[in-house]
Amino acid sequence: MMVIYSLRQQLSSGNCCQLNAALLLRKLYKLVLFLVLLSFLRGRTFHNSRLQEYSVETAIAIIADGSAILKIDTQHLRDLSFRVGSIYQFIGELHIQLDNEAILQARVGRNVDGLDLNLYHQSLQLLRQFQAERYNNLMQL
C-alpha cells in the first residue's frame, strides 16, 4: 500500500522527472507483484488447510481446502512433522511456474489442529473488512 501511495504522491507533485529511473522501476515492479498476488489471493486463499500428501524425498506437501489444492515447498522448514489429515498454516513466497502452477515456498509453518476454525474464519472476515476499508480510503487520497 505504501508503494501505491508513494507513487501517487510523487506523480501528483510533478517530481516524477527527478526520480531515479531504477527506483521508479523497482517500485512499479513491487506494485505489479503486489497486484498479481492480490488477484490470486482474492480468487482463492488457503488459510487452514488439511495436509493431503507429503513427500520426504522432495519436501513437497500438498494441502487441500475444499476442492482447491496447493503445493508447498517445505525444504526450509525445520522441526515440523507432517501428518496426513492434520491442519497446517504456512507463510512464504508464492511462485507461479511457467505452466501456471502455483507453489508456495514456505518460510514458516505450523500445525493448527486445535484451532477453533469457526472463530478463526469470523476473525478473518473482520480482518478482510478492515483491509478493504483501508484500501478504499488509500485509493481516495
PAMI-29738 format. One line per 8 residues: for each residue x, y, z of N, C-alpha, C. Coordinates in Angstrom, 3 decimals. Layout:
X:Y:Z:X:Y:Z:X:Y:Z ~ ...
//
This chain:
0.820:-1.194:0.000:0.000:0.000:0.000:0.863:1.257:0.000 ~ 1.978:1.199:0.719:2.847:2.366:0.764:3.435:2.648:-0.609 ~ 3.676:1.591:-1.406:4.207:1.793:-2.751:3.206:2.567:-3.589 ~ 1.926:2.200:-3.511:0.886:2.885:-4.267:0.794:4.341:-3.833 ~ 0.754:4.577:-2.530:0.647:5.941:-2.017:1.860:6.764:-2.411 ~ 3.057:6.181:-2.299:4.290:6.899:-2.630:4.331:7.265:-4.112 ~ 3.972:6.321:-4.982:3.957:6.615:-6.417:2.937:7.686:-6.753 ~ 1.747:7.579:-6.165:0.700:8.555:-6.429:1.144:9.949:-5.977
1.763:10.027:-4.805:2.206:11.316:-4.264:3.302:11.917:-5.152 ~ 4.253:11.106:-5.594:5.339:11.607:-6.414:4.859:12.028:-7.799 ~ 3.949:11.260:-8.373:3.432:11.612:-9.692:2.576:12.872:-9.638 ~ 1.772:13.019:-8.589:0.890:14.180:-8.494:1.649:15.453:-8.152 ~ 2.817:15.319:-7.517:3.577:16.516:-7.156:4.425:17.025:-8.302 ~ 4.495:16.287:-9.407:5.268:16.741:-10.555:6.748:16.438:-10.435 ~ 7.153:15.690:-9.434:8.560:15.368:-9.236:8.954:14.060:-9.902 ~ 8.146:13.574:-10.795:8.400:12.282:-11.437:9.719:12.310:-12.202
10.040:13.415:-12.838:11.267:13.500:-13.631:12.505:13.461:-12.748 ~ 12.368:13.827:-11.491:13.503:13.854:-10.590:13.793:12.482:-9.985 ~ 12.884:11.553:-10.155:13.085:10.220:-9.590:14.148:9.467:-10.371 ~ 14.911:8.705:-9.664:15.860:7.819:-10.301:15.061:6.760:-11.064 ~ 15.417:6.508:-12.317:14.653:5.573:-13.146:14.655:4.169:-12.547 ~ 15.762:3.750:-11.998:15.825:2.414:-11.399:14.904:2.303:-10.189 ~ 14.841:3.363:-9.391:13.965:3.357:-8.226:12.502:3.279:-8.648 ~ 12.136:4.046:-9.658:10.766:4.030:-10.152:10.403:2.652:-10.698
11.322:2.051:-11.462:11.053:0.717:-11.997:10.915:-0.309:-10.876 ~ 11.739:-0.188:-9.850:11.658:-1.110:-8.723:10.319:-0.963:-8.008 ~ 9.849:0.267:-7.836:8.555:0.483:-7.185:7.418:-0.054:-8.045 ~ 7.503:0.159:-9.344:6.466:-0.361:-10.236:6.464:-1.891:-10.228 ~ 7.649:-2.490:-10.193:7.755:-3.937:-10.144:7.097:-4.475:-8.873 ~ 7.360:-3.834:-7.726:6.736:-4.256:-6.474:5.223:-4.106:-6.552 ~ 4.760:-3.038:-7.170:3.329:-2.815:-7.310:2.695:-3.905:-8.162 ~ 3.333:-4.252:-9.273:2.801:-5.301:-10.146:2.771:-6.634:-9.405
3.858:-6.964:-8.681:3.864:-8.209:-7.917:2.760:-8.223:-6.870 ~ 2.555:-7.088:-6.209:1.507:-6.986:-5.212:0.138:-7.216:-5.847 ~ -0.107:-6.599:-7.004:-1.408:-6.736:-7.652:-1.641:-8.158:-8.155 ~ -0.583:-8.818:-8.660:-0.721:-10.207:-9.102:-1.045:-11.103:-7.909 ~ -0.318:-10.906:-6.812:-0.574:-11.711:-5.618:-1.969:-11.441:-5.068 ~ -2.377:-10.168:-5.051:-3.697:-9.816:-4.550:-4.786:-10.464:-5.389 ~ -4.633:-10.447:-6.708:-5.657:-11.061:-7.561:-5.698:-12.571:-7.358 ~ -4.537:-13.187:-7.136:-4.520:-14.623:-6.873:-5.200:-14.928:-5.543
-4.872:-14.149:-4.530:-5.427:-14.410:-3.209:-6.915:-14.138:-3.145 ~ -7.388:-13.159:-3.915:-8.837:-12.908:-3.926:-9.576:-14.056:-4.576 ~ -8.910:-14.710:-5.540:-9.541:-15.840:-6.213:-9.636:-17.051:-5.309 ~ -8.588:-17.310:-4.544:-8.606:-18.492:-3.675:-7.533:-18.325:-2.613 ~ -7.879:-18.457:-1.381:-6.897:-18.378:-0.318:-6.903:-19.671:0.476 ~ -5.754:-20.007:0.996:-5.593:-21.191:1.821:-5.189:-20.701:3.198 ~ -6.084:-20.769:4.136:-5.765:-20.278:5.469:-5.434:-21.431:6.396 ~ -6.320:-22.331:6.513:-6.112:-23.528:7.318:-6.480:-24.693:6.420
-5.488:-25.425:6.001:-5.734:-26.456:5.010:-5.222:-27.799:5.498 ~ -5.932:-28.828:5.118:-5.553:-30.180:5.529:-4.449:-30.713:4.625 ~ -3.497:-31.353:5.272:-2.415:-31.986:4.529:-2.962:-33.221:3.834 ~ -2.845:-33.230:2.530:-3.362:-34.343:1.745:-2.260:-35.352:1.442 ~ -1.041:-34.837:1.226:0.055:-35.702:0.831:1.368:-35.018:1.184 ~ 2.409:-35.810:1.517:3.730:-35.248:1.786:4.804:-36.197:1.295 ~ 5.779:-35.653:0.570:6.895:-36.442:0.066:8.170:-36.023:0.794 ~ 8.779:-36.950:1.517:10.013:-36.663:2.235:11.154:-36.417:1.248
11.179:-37.140:0.131:12.253:-37.007:-0.854:12.300:-35.618:-1.475 ~ 11.140:-35.067:-1.821:11.101:-33.756:-2.492:10.771:-32.617:-1.546 ~ 10.365:-32.929:-0.321:9.923:-31.939:0.679:8.734:-31.127:0.180 ~ 7.887:-31.750:-0.635:6.689:-31.096:-1.171:5.469:-31.631:-0.426 ~ 4.703:-30.706:0.115:3.442:-31.044:0.766:2.316:-30.582:-0.149 ~ 1.252:-31.307:-0.165:0.068:-30.907:-0.923:-1.056:-30.718:0.079 ~ -1.579:-29.494:0.103:-2.680:-29.188:1.011:-3.944:-28.978:0.203 ~ -5.066:-29.263:0.830:-6.358:-29.116:0.164:-7.291:-28.328:1.065
-8.026:-27.425:0.431:-9.050:-26.647:1.119:-10.285:-26.712:0.232 ~ -11.194:-27.581:0.580:-12.339:-27.822:-0.296:-11.859:-28.544:-1.542 ~ -12.169:-27.990:-2.710:-11.738:-28.617:-3.959:-10.428:-28.037:-4.475 ~ -9.901:-27.015:-3.827:-8.651:-26.381:-4.267:-7.452:-27.077:-3.637 ~ -6.371:-27.149:-4.412:-5.155:-27.817:-3.973:-3.974:-26.880:-4.206 ~ -3.010:-26.884:-3.278:-1.814:-26.063:-3.418:-0.608:-26.878:-2.979 ~ 0.485:-26.750:-3.769:1.742:-27.404:-3.411:2.553:-26.461:-2.532 ~ 3.187:-27.044:-1.513:4.011:-26.284:-0.582:5.418:-26.873:-0.588
6.414:-26.050:-0.877:7.806:-26.479:-0.790:8.260:-26.238:0.646 ~ 8.542:-27.311:1.376:8.841:-27.214:2.808:10.317:-27.399:3.117 ~ 11.192:-27.285:2.126:12.604:-27.596:2.351:13.273:-26.680:3.377 ~ 12.751:-25.473:3.609:13.357:-24.544:4.557:12.759:-24.655:5.962 ~ 11.800:-25.514:6.146:11.169:-25.661:7.458:11.929:-26.685:8.292 ~ 12.100:-26.374:9.556:12.767:-27.286:10.493:11.797:-27.583:11.634 ~ 11.972:-28.730:12.235:11.213:-29.111:13.435:9.698:-29.093:13.223 ~ 9.257:-29.455:12.047:7.818:-29.551:11.789:7.558:-30.941:11.229
6.782:-31.718:11.959:6.444:-33.057:11.476:5.106:-32.991:10.751 ~ 5.014:-33.739:9.689:3.820:-33.704:8.849:3.018:-34.984:9.021 ~ 1.708:-34.804:9.245:0.779:-35.920:9.367:-0.383:-35.673:8.403 ~ -0.607:-36.627:7.524:-1.709:-36.518:6.573:-3.013:-36.386:7.353 ~ -3.846:-35.426:6.955:-5.121:-35.181:7.615:-5.074:-34.063:8.635 ~ -3.878:-33.678:9.079:-3.752:-32.580:10.035:-3.912:-31.242:9.326 ~ -4.202:-30.198:10.097:-4.420:-28.860:9.546:-3.159:-28.025:9.778 ~ -2.707:-27.334:8.729:-1.484:-26.546:8.780:-1.713:-25.137:8.255
-0.868:-24.223:8.730:-0.790:-22.863:8.200:0.636:-22.656:7.721 ~ 0.795:-21.975:6.577:2.109:-21.683:6.035:2.186:-20.212:5.632 ~ 3.382:-19.651:5.774:3.677:-18.308:5.284:4.910:-18.434:4.407 ~ 4.884:-17.798:3.246:6.038:-17.859:2.360:5.796:-17.087:1.088 ~ 6.661:-17.329:0.117:6.551:-16.658:-1.180:5.823:-17.566:-2.161 ~ 4.888:-16.987:-2.871:4.137:-17.738:-3.873:4.833:-17.588:-5.213 ~ 5.213:-18.722:-5.810:5.877:-18.724:-7.106:4.921:-19.321:-8.138 ~ 4.737:-18.613:-9.232:3.924:-19.114:-10.338:4.887:-19.658:-11.387
4.800:-20.946:-11.663:5.700:-21.582:-12.607:5.232:-21.342:-14.033 ~ 6.062:-21.731:-15.006:5.757:-21.480:-16.410:4.457:-22.135:-16.865 ~ 4.098:-23.252:-16.253:2.850:-23.934:-16.614:1.664:-23.414:-15.803 ~ 1.813:-22.211:-15.187:0.787:-21.555:-14.370:0.426:-22.334:-13.115 ~ 1.304:-23.223:-12.690:1.090:-23.936:-11.433:1.716:-23.117:-10.310 ~ 0.976:-22.960:-9.235:1.468:-22.185:-8.093:2.095:-23.130:-7.081 ~ 3.220:-22.683:-6.516:3.858:-23.419:-5.433:4.316:-22.406:-4.392 ~ 3.998:-22.681:-3.148:4.362:-21.783:-2.061:5.698:-22.229:-1.477
6.695:-21.337:-1.501:7.988:-21.592:-0.861:7.823:-21.207:0.605 ~ 7.553:-22.191:1.454:7.215:-21.922:2.852:8.444:-21.482:3.637 ~ 8.270:-20.406:4.398:9.310:-19.931:5.326:8.917:-20.247:6.771 ~ 7.606:-20.283:7.009:7.079:-20.579:8.334:5.914:-21.541:8.157 ~ 5.823:-22.516:9.041:4.705:-23.437:9.003:4.393:-23.914:10.404 ~ 3.120:-24.202:10.642:2.751:-24.719:11.949:1.508:-25.583:11.829 ~ 1.423:-26.525:12.758:0.260:-27.397:12.856:-0.766:-26.669:13.720 ~ -2.007:-26.594:13.235:-3.063:-25.887:13.972:-4.276:-26.795:14.187
-4.018:-28.044:14.525:-5.112:-28.999:14.732:-6.086:-28.556:15.814 ~ -5.637:-27.871:16.855:-6.513:-27.481:17.961:-7.223:-26.154:17.763 ~ -7.052:-25.523:16.621:-7.625:-24.204:16.364:-9.147:-24.286:16.160 ~ -9.883:-23.367:16.781:-11.324:-23.260:16.574:-11.546:-22.599:15.211 ~ -11.845:-23.408:14.202:-11.927:-22.910:12.830:-13.066:-21.921:12.624 ~ -14.192:-22.096:13.310:-15.298:-21.145:13.172:-14.897:-19.759:13.670 ~ -14.272:-19.702:14.824:-13.810:-18.428:15.368:-12.728:-17.819:14.484 ~ -11.845:-18.656:13.965:-10.787:-18.174:13.068:-11.389:-17.532:11.813
-12.372:-18.183:11.206:-12.987:-17.642:9.992:-13.748:-16.340:10.281 ~ -14.367:-16.228:11.446:-15.035:-14.973:11.818:-14.027:-13.840:11.945 ~ -12.896:-14.110:12.590:-11.878:-13.067:12.738:-11.264:-12.715:11.391 ~ -11.145:-13.687:10.506:-10.616:-13.441:9.174:-11.552:-12.538:8.366 ~ -12.847:-12.734:8.495:-13.814:-11.870:7.813:-13.708:-10.434:8.316 ~ -13.561:-10.261:9.619:-13.396:-8.911:10.173:-12.114:-8.257:9.667 ~ -11.043:-9.028:9.583:-9.787:-8.504:9.071:-9.931:-8.081:7.610 ~ -10.597:-8.885:6.803:-10.800:-8.537:5.390:-11.637:-7.271:5.240
-12.651:-7.114:6.070:-13.468:-5.895:6.023:-12.617:-4.676:6.353 ~ -11.805:-4.778:7.392:-10.933:-3.683:7.789:-9.953:-3.334:6.671 ~ -9.336:-4.359:6.061:-8.372:-4.117:4.997:-9.037:-3.507:3.769 ~ -10.243:-3.935:3.441:-10.953:-3.370:2.297:-11.277:-1.903:2.539 ~ -11.707:-1.575:3.747:-11.991:-0.173:4.071:-10.723:0.670:4.001 ~ -9.636:0.138:4.511:-8.369:0.877:4.487:-7.886:1.060:3.051 ~ -8.009:0.027:2.231:-7.617:0.102:0.824:-8.446:1.164:0.102 ~ -9.741:1.178:0.344:-10.601:2.166:-0.291:-10.250:3.584:0.146
-9.919:3.744:1.419:-9.506:5.072:1.914:-8.202:5.527:1.270 ~ -7.252:4.599:1.068:-5.994:4.957:0.416:-6.208:5.351:-1.035 ~ -7.099:4.681:-1.711:-7.367:4.979:-3.113:-8.043:6.332:-3.299 ~ -8.688:6.839:-2.265:-9.368:8.121:-2.361:-8.432:9.290:-2.097 ~ -7.198:9.033:-1.673:-6.232:10.112:-1.407:-5.813:10.805:-2.672
//
